[in-house]
Amino acid sequence: MPRVAQSFWLSAPGRGEIRTLDLPRPAADEVLVRTLYSGVSRGTESLVFHGGVPRSQYAAMRAPFQEGSFPAPVKYGYLNVGLVEEGPADLRGRTVFCLYPHQTHYVVPAGAVTPVPDVVPPGRAVLAGTVETAVNAVWDAAPLLGDRIAVIGGGMVGAAVAALLVRHPATRVQLVDADPARAVTAVALGVPFALPADARGDCDLVVHASATEDGLARALELLAPEGTVIELSWYGDRRVSVPLGESFHSRRLTVRSSQVGAVAPARRGRRTHADRLALALDLLVDPAFDALITGESRFDELPSVLPELASGALPALCHRIRYPAAGTPAPGAA
């Protein structure tokens, strides 16, 4: 087994670096994983990269295998797919997903990894954490047969939510975004697209994931009386104005949060975090989700790539990081 690994650290807000570390020998109930791919969750990791995590949320925002602390230095990330090289017999040689930062090899408890179904390509499996968030949001939203639904914000999470909702029987679903280029992603996912001004109203349910005040205001405008907004956006340390005047009360509207840290109340008594993640991986058998992966870079390029992702100079939904163990990309690959 390798005795050293390389990992990506945020050394200071706005600056990252690759560090070398010694690996421990795995215990009997642990696994050694060689990373194939990791994914940059652009919204959350950009917030972390800029040092925008509020002090009051340091504990809530802590990733499962984070090292260091906010704002920096910190090793952060949670979309990792790799190959088990040492560990219990039932896991050795298996491709697994783990909520682990960007690192070439790592040792974790065997219970912290989830096997990737053989029918799901490892490069797509990096989306498991995002689809898990979408599953939780749909459980929170609890759509009914025939509901009229809008999803505002065509980023990584919003697009994943729309992809699940459009498969719900007899629903009317639109993905709404101010960027017309997001229509390409919507088409690939089989979801009708609209710009904010053209979105269809009279919605029973709106899922908001744009992380903008304008998006939240438009979400309330699109609701039918007694409709509900499920708020998925994470604003970090920004203050957000919510238009609760005019007809908000007379129309008896609801704004309700959803967050992946806890299983949605509707399923909490019957589903564990592990069940939810396994479901997300099963859903990734659908190749339509490949539309959420919009670029790829080598691990050694991450210190220069993440600033571009965080600033928006490199547009992305999920940007995939390829490790030496994954080999070279196929011709025409992102």
N, C-alpha and C positions, 0 to 999 in steps of 0.2 A: 504494500500500500504506500501511497505518497506520504511523506512525513511533513511536507510543507504545502501550503495553499496560498493563493492570492485572493484578496478581497478588495472591494471598492468601498472607500470611506469618504464621507463628507468631512474634510479636514477643517473647514470654516464655511459659513454661509457663502454660497456662490463659488466654492472651489472644492474639487474632488481629487482623489488620488488613489492609486493602487498600492496596497500594503501586503507584505509577506508575513505569514504567521505559521507557527508550528501547530500541527494537528495532534490531538490526543489519540491513543489507541482506543478503538471502540470497545465498550464493555459488551457483555453477553446480550444485553437487551438494547443495544444501540446498532446503528447502521453507518457505514461510510458511503457517502454518495459522491459520485463524480458528476459535476454539473454538465448538462448538455446545452440548455437554454435557460435564460431568465428573461423576465419582461419588465419594462419600465412602465409603471402605472403613472402616466404623465401628470395627471392632476395632483394626486397626493404627493408624488415624489418631487414635483416642481415646488410645491409648498414647503416641503422639508428642505429642498436645496436652497431656497431663498431665506431660510430661517424664519418662516412665517407661522410655525406652530405656536399657538398661544400657550403661555406658561400654565394656565389652568387645565390644558388638555395634554400635557406631557405624558401622563400615565395612560390616558385613554388612547392616545395615538401610538403608543409603544408597540412595535412589531414583535411577533412571538420570539424571534431570535436576534433581535436588535442588540448591538453592543454600543457602548457609549451612551450619551444622552443629548437631548435637544438643548440648544440649537446645533451644537457641534463640539468636538468631533463625534460622529455617529456613523455606524454601519447600519443602513436601512434598506429595506426591500422585502417583498413577500410573494414573488411570482417566480418559482424556481422548479425546473424539471431536470432530473438527473437519473443516473443509473446506479443502482445499489451494487457496490463492489464487495463489501463485507457486511455480514449481519446474519440474522436468522435465516434458515434454509428457505423458508417460504418467500423471502424477499430478495435473496441474492439473484442478481441478473435481471431484476425487474426494473422497468422505468417507473419512476414515482414523481409525484408532485409534493412540494413542501413549501411552507410559508417562510422561506429563508432568503436572506439578502443575496446580493450579487457576489458570488464566491466560487472559485474553481472546484473545490472539494470541501466537504464538511461532515461532521459527525453529530448525529442527533439521536434522540430516543426513537426506537423503531415505530412507536405509536404516532410519531409526528409526521410520518410520510404516508401518502395515499397512493396505492398502485394506479397507474394510468391504464385504462382498458386497451387491449391490444389493437382495437380498431381506431383508436385516437392517436394521430401522429404526435410525437413528442413536441414538435415545434408549435403545434396548436394548443397543446395542453398547458402552455404558460398562461392561457386565458382563464384557467380554472378559478382563480381567485376573483376575477371580474364577474364571471358567470355566476359564481356563488353569491356575490353581492346582488346580482340581478334576481336570482332565485329568492333571496330574502326579501327583496323589494316587492316582488310579485306576491309573496305570501303576506306581506304587510298590506298591500293594496287590495287583495282579495277580490279581483274582478268577477263580475257576474255575467252570465250568458247574455249576450246582446249589448254589453256595455259599449258606450262611445268613449274612446280613450285617446288622449294625446300624451306623447312623451316629449318634453321640451329639453333640448340639449342632446346633440348627436355625438357626444364624446364616447369614450370607451364604455362607461357604465350605462349611459342613456341608450346607446345603440343596442347593447346587450339586453336591456330591459325590453326595448321595443321588439327585438327578435323573439323573445319569449312570449310577449303579450299577443303578437300577431298570430301566433299559433293557438291561441285560446279560442274555443269555438264561438263563432257568430259575433265576434267583437269587431268594432270599427276602430282601427288604430292608425294614427299618424305620427311620424317622427318629425319634430319641428326644430329647425335650427336656423340661425341668422346667416350661416355660411352655406351658400348654394352648392359648394363642392361636396357637402355631406350627403347630397342626393345620391351620389355614386354608391356610398356605403349602404344607404337605405335600400336602394334597388337590389344590391347584392344580398341583403338580408331578407328581401321580400316584403319590405315595409313601405307603404306610401309615404312620400316626403312632402313637406310644405315649409315655405318661409313663414316667419311669425305673422305677417300681415294677412297671409292666405290660409292660415290654419282654420280648420272647421271647429265651430264652437258647440255649445249645448252638450258639453262632455260630462259624463258621470264621474270621470276620474281623470286627473292629470298627474303624471309623474314628472317632477321637475328635477333636472340634473344639469342645468347650464351654469350654475354657480354665479349667476348675474341677477341684479335687481330687476332689470328689464324682463328677464325670463320668468322670474317669480310673479311679477305683475301680470304678464301675459297669461300665465297659468291660471290665475284667479279670474281673469277676463273670460277665459274659455269655458269655465265651469257652468253647468246648468245649476239651477237652484238646488241647494242641499248637496252639492257635489263636493269632492274631496281632492285636495292636492297632497300627494305624497312627496315630501321634500327629501331628496337624496343628496343635494349639493352640500359640499363641505367648504365653508367660507374662511376657515382658519381664523386669523385675528381681525378680519374685516367686519365692520358694522354694516348691517343690511337693513334698508328701509322696506317695510312691507305695507302696501296700501290697504289698510284696514278700515278706511272711511267709506264714504259713498254707500254702495249697496252691499258691502260685505256682510253686515249683520242682518239686513232685511232678507238677503238671499240665503242666510244660514249656511255659509260656506265653512269648510274645515281645512286647516293646514296641519298635517301630521308628519312627523319625522320618521325616517327609516335609517337604520345604521346596522352594518354587518357584524358589529362586535358581539351582538346577542342574537340568537335565533328568534325569528318573529314570534310574538306571543301566540298567534294562531296555531303554531306548530311546536312551540317550546316543550310541551309535555310529551311529544311523540317523536321528535327528531333531535338528534345531537348535531354539533358542529361537523362531526365526521360524516354523518348521514348527508348533510347538506352539501359538503364538498364532493362526496362520491356522486351525488346526483348531478352536480355541475359538470363533472368529468364525463358522465354518461351522456349528457346533452351535447358535449363537444364532438360527438360522432358526426354531427352535421357540418359538412364542409363550408356552409355559408358563413360560419364564424371566422373563417380565414380573412374575411373583409375587415376585421378589427385589427389585424396585424399589418401595419402600414410602412414598416421599414425594418431593417436589420443591420446591426453592426457587430464587430468583433468585441470581445470582452476588453482587450487592451485599448480600445478606442473610447471606452466609457467616460474617462475623465474629460475628453473633449466633446463627446456627444451629448452628455447630460446638460451642460450649459445651453446648448442649442435647443434642446427639447424644452428646457425650463423657460427660455426666453420666447419660444414660439418661432425662432428662426428656422427650426426644423419641424414642420408640422407633423403631427402624429396622433394616432389613437393609442395603440399599444406598439411600442418600439421594442423589437426582440433583440436580445443580446446572445450571440453565438459563441460558444466556448470551443477550445481545441478538440475536445472529445466528440463534438458533433460533426467534425470534418468540415469540408468546404461546401458552400451552398451549391445546389444544383443549378445548371444554366437557366437563367431567367428568373431565379428566385430573388425575393426582395433583399 
